[in-house]
Amino acid sequence: MSKRVNLTLPDTVYEELEKWAERQGRPTANLAAFLVETALREAKERGELDLKPAEPAKK
């Protein structure tokens, strides 16, 4: 199931993202989702992102 995320971007970043999405003929949100997925995959490949379940806090 997909989840929604709200974020705030500087005006210049949003404008560039919007232009890029328009050139590709896709919605801005769709391009943003693709870029986030790509960044996460690359971070995992570099070992920068550890997705092991967190251990319960010790009492």
FENCORHU-V940127 format. One record per pair of residues at least 12 apart in sequence whose ideal C-beta (glycine too) atoms are under 7 Angstrom apart, sorted by the first residue. I is the first residue (numbers start at 1). J is the second residue. D is the distance in whole Angstrom. If there is no record, write none. Layout:
# FENCORHU-V940127
i & j & d
I & J & D
I & J & D
This chain:
# FENCORHU-V940127
i & j & d
17 & 31 & 6
17 & 32 & 6
